[in-house]
Amino acid sequence: MDPVNPACYLPHPVTRVDQDGVLPGPVCKAVVYDLDGTLVDSYGAITECFNHARTTLGEVALSEDQVREMVGHGLETLMEESVGPQRMPRAVSLFRERYDLICEERTTLLPGVAAALATLATRGVVQGVATNKPTRFARRILEHLGLIPPLVAVLGPGDGIPAKPEAAMLLAVLEQLGVQPGETLYVGDMTIDVETARHAGVRVWVLPTGSCSREQLAAASPDRIFSSMDELPGLVASAWRERVA
């Protein structure tokens, strides 16, 4: 288990810690998650759809490991980097046509996710998702996997909401959950998640189960790096303590 890094909190008044690494002040009222690589493993589905678009447009297929390193910044960015700006709209359309057919069957929960979310829900922690996956696909996958509820707010880019690392998506989820940034934890698997949380004034913990290595995550200076979702309820309970009046 990785300790809290107090230095990471010092520039952020809402996340100042005491000498024991414990967060004084309000309890954690909400946890918001990234989706791919944090709650679910969807890299097989993404790779299949990515290569469907590429090969249809005359490009060679890439391996899942190669695709894993490219994802996380939104589909338009992914396909533009892959086939160029002129062919990006067609590639996005091809990807989504295929993804619509396989997104549920080719996506699985990561270990410990269901139990962690259920435990936090029983403690009264409200939970949501802020992801660069389109909202309709994210909701379909989470409903299929039985995570709605405990997840009660799910949002991706679109309808005036820009993709991460802009703060608007995460802040919109907080508004839906009825909580403030200082009462919230954001959990992700990429450096873009750290950047997003900082923009929103939210504490951020990350785990190396997605597209970034532990070393890459550490370089982004999150508030904590942990190893698996089954650790989350215990870490949340130990890292926050309610202010005594």
C-alpha positions, -999 to 999 in steps of 0.1 A, spaced: 0 0 0 15 34 -10 14 61 16 -2 95 12 23 120 -2 18 151 19 38 172 -5 12 167 -32 -14 184 -10 4 215 0 -4 237 -30 -41 228 -27 -57 243 5 -86 219 4 -63 189 5 -38 198 33 -28 169 55 -16 166 91 15 148 103 -1 114 101 -11 119 65 -48 121 74 -71 147 58 -87 169 84 -121 185 77 -151 171 60 -155 134 52 -153 122 17 -189 126 4 -183 116 -32 -160 95 -54 -160 101 -91 -142 77 -114 -127 75 -148 -140 45 -168 -116 27 -191 -87 13 -172 -101 24 -139 -134 5 -135 -134 -16 -167 -111 -34 -191 -123 -24 -226 -90 -24 -244 -100 -55 -264 -131 -39 -277 -114 -6 -284 -86 -23 -303 -110 -43 -324 -129 -12 -334 -98 9 -339 -84 -17 -362 -117 -21 -380 -115 16 -388 -78 16 -398 -80 -15 -420 -112 -2 -438 -92 29 -446 -62 9 -459 -40 11 -428 -23 -18 -410 -38 -31 -377 -20 -23 -344 -15 -45 -314 -36 -40 -282 -5 -29 -264 1 -2 -290 -35 10 -288 -35 10 -250 -8 36 -251 -28 58 -274 -62 59 -257 -77 82 -231 -79 116 -248 -112 110 -267 -121 91 -298 -116 120 -322 -81 126 -309 -73 89 -311 -85 85 -347 -69 118 -359 -36 107 -345 -40 74 -363 -53 83 -398 -49 121 -400 -74 149 -397 -89 145 -432 -100 109 -426 -108 113 -389 -146 118 -393 -149 86 -413 -127 67 -389 -148 78 -360 -179 67 -377 -164 33 -385 -152 29 -349 -186 37 -335 -205 14 -359 -185 -15 -347 -183 -5 -310 -221 -3 -310 -222 -40 -317 -196 -52 -292 -191 -27 -264 -210 -47 -238 -198 -82 -245 -162 -72 -249 -159 -51 -217 -153 -66 -183 -150 -52 -147 -116 -49 -133 -109 -68 -101 -124 -54 -69 -146 -28 -86 -180 -41 -78 -173 -48 -41 -155 -14 -37 -184 6 -51 -209 -14 -31 -190 -8 1 -187 29 -4 -224 31 -13 -234 15 20 -214 42 38 -234 69 21 -207 80 -4 -223 91 -37 -205 80 -68 -203 89 -105 -182 87 -136 -164 113 -157 -150 97 -188 -138 107 -223 -160 79 -237 -193 91 -251 -220 91 -224 -243 67 -243 -217 41 -245 -205 46 -210 -240 42 -196 -247 11 -217 -216 -6 -205 -222 3 -168 -258 -8 -169 -248 -41 -185 -222 -46 -158 -247 -38 -130 -231 -6 -118 -260 17 -122 -266 21 -93 -244 25 -72 -231 50 -99 -257 77 -101 -241 102 -125 -223 93 -157 -210 119 -181 -187 120 -212 -179 148 -236 -206 164 -258 -235 188 -256 -212 216 -247 -191 196 -223 -154 194 -235 -133 163 -231 -108 160 -202 -85 175 -191 -109 204 -191 -126 207 -157 -162 212 -169 -171 175 -172 -159 166 -137 -175 197 -122 -208 189 -140 -208 154 -124 -202 170 -90 -232 193 -96 -253 163 -104 -241 145 -72 -248 177 -51 -213 179 -37 -184 204 -37 -148 198 -50 -134 198 -15 -157 169 -5 -148 148 -35 -122 123 -46 -114 116 -83 -100 82 -91 -83 75 -125 -55 56 -142 -39 82 -164 -19 114 -161 -48 132 -178 -70 123 -148 -45 140 -125 -46 171 -147 -84 171 -149 -87 169 -111 -62 197 -105 -82 219 -129 -114 212 -109 -98 216 -75 -105 179 -66 -83 154 -48 -70 127 -71 -58 92 -66 -46 69 -94 -39 33 -100 -17 16 -127 -44 -6 -142 -49 13 -174 -28 31 -200 -1 46 -177 27 29 -157 33 36 -121 63 57 -130 43 78 -154 16 83 -128 41 93 -101 56 119 -124 22 136 -125 22 140 -87 -12 126 -78 -23 127 -42 -19 90 -39 -11 60 -61 -27 27 -50 -26 -8 -66 -61 -21 -69 -97 -11 -64 -103 -35 -36 -81 -12 -15 -102 19 -21 -129 17 7 -102 12 34 -80 39 20 -110 64 19 -119 55 54 -84 60 67 -75 91 47 -105 113 58 -117 120 93 -147 141 102 -139 175 118 -148 175 155 -169 206 163 
